C-alpha cells in the first residue's frame, strides 16, 4: 500500500468541524419573524401578514383556483440543504409541535383548507401534516395528509367535526419514523383530543432535515368546488415546540466559504490526478 500525505483528504471533516463550530445566532423557530412566506402559485386574491413574532394571518378573497395556496415555512429556501436562514428539525431526534388556529369567514362559497405539517422540501414531495377542511366557510373535519416521492397517500381520518378555533398538533418519532397528527378544540392545549398516525412514514423519505409549514389553500377534492366568493381569514399563533428541539440554519461567513471553496477545488484536481495514476491506492 502506498502511503499518501494529502491534506485535502481531511476536507469533509474540516467542513463538518467549521460548520458545527460556527456561532449560532438564529432566533427560535417559535418566532414567526424567522419564517419565510411561500405562495404556490402567487395569486392576487391571497395575502399573508405577520402579526408580530407570535402570529401570522392568511387571507383568501374572491375566486381562487384549485391548488392555490399561501403560507409560511420555517426555512428560507426550497429545502434545508440550500437554506441560509430559519430553523428545522433533525430526523435523528423526536419532537412534538403545535400551533393555534382561528378562522373567520364572510360570504365564502367553495372549498378551502388550512394545514400544518412537516416535510423535506417546500414543494411537499415528502411531507405529512394535519389538514382542516372548510366548506363554504364552515369547518367540517380534520384529516392526516401525506406524500411520498410526490405521490399522495390515502388520508387518515382524525376528526369528523371541527371548530373555528383550536390547535393542530404534529409529532415525530425518530426510531420508528412514525408521524402523528392531531387536533384539539382548545387553543393552548398541550395534547390533542383526537389523532392519527402514519406508521414508519419517514422511513420512506430521503432522511433529510424537516422544515415546518402552515398554509391556507383553495381546492376541489371529490364533490367540492374551489373557493369562488367571499373572504376567509386564517390566523395561526402560539407555535410551540412541546418537546424536542429545533436546529438553526447557520450560514458560514462569506470569507470562510471562499476559503473552503479553494480547498475543495484543490481536492477535486488532486483527486483527478490520483485517479489517473495506476497503482495508487486512495
N, C-alpha and C positions, 0 to 999 in steps of 0.2 A: 504493500500500500504506500502510495506517495503522500507524504505529509505536506499540507499546504499552510502557508502563512498569509491568509487572505482576510483582512479586516472587514471586508464588505459582507462576509458570511454572517456577521452578527447584526446586520441591519434590521431584520424583523424584530429581534429582541430589543434593539435600540429604539425602534419606533414605538414598541409597546411601553418601554420604560419612560420615554419622553411624554407620550400621550397620557399615561396614568399619573405622571408626576406633575402635570400642568396644573396650575391653581384653578380651583373650582369657584366661579363667581356667579353662576347662573342662579336665577331666582327659583323658588319652589314651583313644582308642577301645579300646586294648588292656587297659584296666582295666574289668572287668565291673561295678564299682561305678557306672559311668556308664550302664549299660544298664537297660532297663525290662522288667519281667515282663509277658508278654501271655498271655491264655487265650482260646481260641476253640472252643466256649464254655467257661466255667468248669465244672469237674466235680470232685466230692469225691474221686474216685479218682486225681486227678493233682495233683502238687505240684512246686514249684520252690524251690531253695535256693541262695543264693550261698555259695561256698566261699572267700571272700576275693576279692581283686582278680583272681586268675588263673583262677578256675574257677566253674562252676555245675553243679548236679545236678538233673536232671529225673527224676521218678518217675511210673510208672503202676502202679496196683494194682487187681486185680479186673476186673470187666466195664466196658469203656469203649466207648461208642457210636462208630460210624464217623464220621469227620470231626471228631473232638475232638482238640485239640492244646494244648500248653503250651510256653512257651519264653521267650526274651528277644530284644529288638531294641535297636539302638544309639541310637535316639532316643526321646523321651518322649511322642510323640503319634502320630496316625494317619499323618502324613506330615511331611516336613522343613519345609514352609512353615508348619505350625501348631505345630511343636515349640518348646519353650523350653529343652530340655536334650538332652544327648547329642552324638553325632558322626555324620557321614555322609560320603559320597564325592561329589565333583563329577563330572558326566558329561563335563567337559572334560579330565579327566586320567586316564591309565591307572593301574590299581592291580592288585595281586596279594595275596590274603589267604589265610590258612589257619587251621585250628583242630584240635586233637587231640580225639579222642573215645574213650570206653571204655564198654563195655556189660556189665552184669551182670544175668542173668535167673534167675528161680526159678519153676518150675511154670507158665510162660507158655503160654497157649493162644490162638491167633489171630494176626492180622497187626498189626504196628506198623512204624514207620519213624522215623528221625531225619533232619533236614535242616539244611542250611547254605546260605544264599543271600543275594541282594540284591534290592531292589525299590523301587518308588517310593512304596509305601504299605504299612501294616501288614497290610492285607487281602490283599496279594499279587496285586492285579489286573494289575499289570505287574511280573513277577518272574521270577527264574531261580535255580536252585541245584542242589546235589548232594543226592540222596536215597538213603539206605542202607536197604534193605528188610530186615525181620526177620520170620521166620515161626516161630511157637512158641518165640520167644526166641533163635533162631539166625539170624545174618546170612546173607543169601542173595544179595546183589548190590547194585550201585550204579548209578544212572542219573541222567541230567540231566533236570530238570523245569522247565517254563517256562509262563508265561501272557502273553497279550497281550489287553488290554481284558477281562480276566476269563475269556477263553477258553483252555482248557488245550491246549497243543501236544503233539504226539506225543513221548513220552520218547526220550531218546538213551541207548543202552547205553554204560556206562562200564566196568563190570566184572561178569562173571557169577559172581564169587566175592566174598566179603567176610570180614573178620576182626573179632573182638570189640573190637579196639582198633586205632587207626590215625590217619590225618589226612585231613581233607577240604580241598579247595582250590577257589578261585574267582578268575578273573582277568577283567579288563575292559579292552578297547582302545577308546579314545575315537574314533579316526579311523574305524574300521570298524563300531563298535557290536557287535563280537564279544564273546560271553561264554563262557568256557571253564570247565568244572567238572572236578574230578579227585579221585583218591584215592590214598593210599599206605598200606600196612600198617604203616609205621614212624612212630611218633609223633616229632614234631620234625623230620621231613624237610623239605627246602627246595623240593622239586618233586614233582609227582605221578608215580606209576608208570604210571597209566592216566588218560586224559582224553577229553573230547568237547566240541565247540564248537557253540554256537548262533550261526550266522553272521548278522551285522548285526541281531541281535535288538533291541538297544536303540533302533535307528532306528525301530522300530515302536511305541515307547513315547512318553511325553509330554515327554521331555527334562528331567525333574525330578531333584532330588537323590536319591541312592541310599542307603537305610538297609541295615544288615546284620542278619540274624536267624538264630537257630538254634532248633530245636524238636524235640519228641517227639510223635508222632501215632499214634492208632489209626484204622485204615481198613479198607475191604473191596474192594480192587481185584480185578477179574476173578473168579477162582475162590476167593479168600480170604475169610475171615470176620474181623470185628473182634476185638480182644482181649476174651476172656471170662473169663480167670482168671490168677492168678499175679502176680508182681511183676517189673517191669523198671526198672532204673536206667540212665540215660544221663548220663555225666559229660562235659562239654566243658571243655577247659582250653587254656592257652597259645595264645590267639588272637593272631595275628601279622599285621602289615602287612609283607609281604615286599618290596614295592616300591610306590612312590606314597605319598600322604599323605592322611589324612582331614581333614575340616573340622569345627571345633567349632561347635555351635549356640550363638550368643551373643545372649541376650535383651537388649534395650535396657532401661535403668533406667526404672522407672515414671514418674518425673517427665518424662523425655525423651519417652516415649510420649504423655503428656498434651499436651506442647508440640507434638509433631508432629501429634497429632490435631486440635488447634486450627488449625494451619496448613492441614491437609487440609480441614477444614470451610470455611475461608475460600476455599480454592481451588475447592471444589465450588460454593459460591454465586456466586463470581465467574464461574466458567465458565457457569453458568446465565444470568447477566446478559448476558455476551458473546454467547451463543448466540441470545439474543432480540433482539440489536441488528443490524438489517440493514446490510450493507455493511462490517461489521467483519471484518477478517482476523485469524485466530488464528495 
